[in-house]
Amino acid sequence: MNAPVSDGSARSVPGSPAELATALRATGYLADDGLATAAYLAMQMNRPLFCEGEPGTGKTALAQALAQTMGAELIRLQCHDGIDAGQALYDWDFPRQLLHLRALEAAASAGDTTLDPDGIEASLYDKRFLLARPILRALQTSPSVLLIDEIDRADDEFEAFLLEVLTEHAVTIPEVGEIRATTPPVVVLTSNRTREVHDALKRRCLYLWLDHPDVNREIEILHSRLPDLPDLLAAQVAGAAHKLRQSDLIKPPGVAESLDWARALQLVGARHLDVESAARTLGAVLKYREDADRVRNQLDALLAS
């Protein structure tokens, strides 16, 4: 049984990578030619985009920005150790099914002779009791962007489950039948490369490696997200973040931490980055005590031009 589901909206795709880059820039996401081209091709070819890179390089933010440019719903599936198909696809609303069954039992006790066992069993698996998890919601929603975040945290079995969904844009629910997307969602998978993802999954995707931006690009990003940020402070934060990434830290800062740091400095009234303001706001950019202690003892070197 085919059951395509959609709200009737087709997704809009920019006419070129340059147009997509412009649309992404309007959301505050600055994409270079390679990134814009990969995202554009993924949208045009209905292929998932597999984004790999260090934490904080903008992989998740790309999916969020694509959803904004398309006027689409962003549906996020956060992967974790032990995640299974039920958590990603669908489940049945057991409490409501139980209430429904009790209501049928009460009706039968009152003398309703129209009820039969097969009909009762079928009614328990009506679509009104179906709980759509992220993947099923994405297939039923158009337009949508499905973000499968940190796929490297999931196991091999979950990867194998994804293969059919990403290839066919459809799932089969035994009690309901096949549910197929009328307009496939834009799918973005991210990986922090804590383990290698299998080739079978990668082959179904377009691949994109995201690295940390250079200092000039990071200054642009800071100004894009924080228009009131003074030029000097933006340059100092970007330069300091770049140095921190080259240090031997447990958790080097990503762009999100740079943005948090710049916001924190603004909130404490800093017009430039000095030893005092840096020390007061290190918690915005460093998230491990060992990193903070080490950097706090080397702030003069960190802030040197």
Secondary structure, DSSP 8 states (H G I E B T S, - for coil): -B--B--S------SSHHHHHHHHHHTT----HHHHHHHHHHHHHT--EEEEESTTSSHHHHHHHHHHHHT-EEEEEE--TT--HHHHSEEE-HHHHHHHHHHHHHHHHTT--S--HHHHHHHHT-GGGEEE-HHHHHHHSSSEEEEEETGGGS-HHHHHHHHHHHHHSEEEETTTEEEEBSS--EEEEEE--SS---HHHHHTSEEEEE----HHHHHHHHHHH-TTS-HHHHHHHHHHHHHHHHS--SS---HHHHHHHHHHHHHTT-SS--HHHHHHHGGGT--SHHHHHHHHTTHHHHH--
